[in-house]
Amino acid sequence: MDNAFGQPQNVVVLGGSSDIARAITKKLCAARAHTVVLAGRNQELLDVAAAEAQEYGATKTDTVVFDANDASNAKRAVSEGFEKVGDPVDLVVVAIGLLGDQLAMEDDADAVTSMVMVNFAWPVVALAEVRRRLVAQGSGRILVISSVASVRVRRSMYLYSGTKAGLDRLCDGLADSLEGTGVSLQLLRPGVVRSRMTQHQNEKVPFTTGVNEVAENVMRGLASGDRVIWSPPALRYVFAVLRHLPRPLWRKVMDNENR
C-alpha cells in the first residue's frame, strides 16, 4: 500500500521499457517505490530499465514479456505483473503506444491493425484485468499515458490521434466507474516529448519537452490527484482554445505546426 506520505511502494509498469515510462519509474523509485515489475516486448530493454530502477532505490524488480500486437496476452501480462509484485499493487502505469508514420500507414490495412491493437485494443483489455484486481483489493491507482493529440484528431496523424482519443475517452468513463471503490485512474496527456518514439518529428513543435520534465509533472499530478495531468501544464489552456477552433482554422494551424 502507499506509504505514510501517499507515495506508491509497489508498482507495475506496462510498457516499462519506453523512455517516458523509464523516466517515471526512476522518479517513483527515488520517491520510495521499492517493488517494481516492468512489462514490455523487449527483454534486453526491460533489463536495462530494471537496473535503472534499482539504481534509484528499488529493492525488488522483475520483468514480464508480452506482445502488444496480440490482445489475447493482455490478461496474462497483467496477471503475471501482479503475481510478481506479491503484495497489493499501489500503482499500475499503462505506457503502451505506437506513433508510426501516418502517410506510410494510412493505406496499409495490416499497419492500421497494428496501430489500433497497440494504442487501443491491448491497453483496453489490460485495463479490464487491472480494474478487476485493484477493485478486489480495494485500493490502488492507475496512470494511463494518453496524449494531447487525443483531444482533437488531425489529418497529419489521425491514426495515432484517433486511437489515442479512443483510449482517452474510454478511460474517462472507466475513471467514473471507479468512484467509491478505493481505486482511481489518472490520465497523462503529454505534448511532443523528445524520445526514441519522436526522434523523427519536427523539433520546432511548441511546448516540446523531455522525458524528465514529463516525469516531474507526473509526480506532481500523482500528489495532487488531478484526473488529467497535462505536460507541460500550459497545454491545458492551449487546448481549451484549440479544441473549439472552426475546422478550417484548425486545419490551417495544424498544417503550419507540421511544416
Secondary structure, DSSP 8 states (H G I E B T S, - for coil): ---TTS---EEEEETTTSHHHHHHHHHHHHTT--EEEEEES-HHHHHHHHHHHHHTT-SEEEEEE--TT-GGGHHHHHHHHHHHH-S---EEEE-------HHHHTT-HHHHHHHHIIIIIHHHHHHHHHHHHHHHHT-EEEEEE--GGGTS--GGGHHHHHHHHHHHHHHHHHHHHTTTTTEEEEEEEE--EESSTTTTS-TT-TT-EEHHHHHHHHHHHHHHT-SEEEESTTHHHHHHHHTTS-HHHHHHHHHHHT-
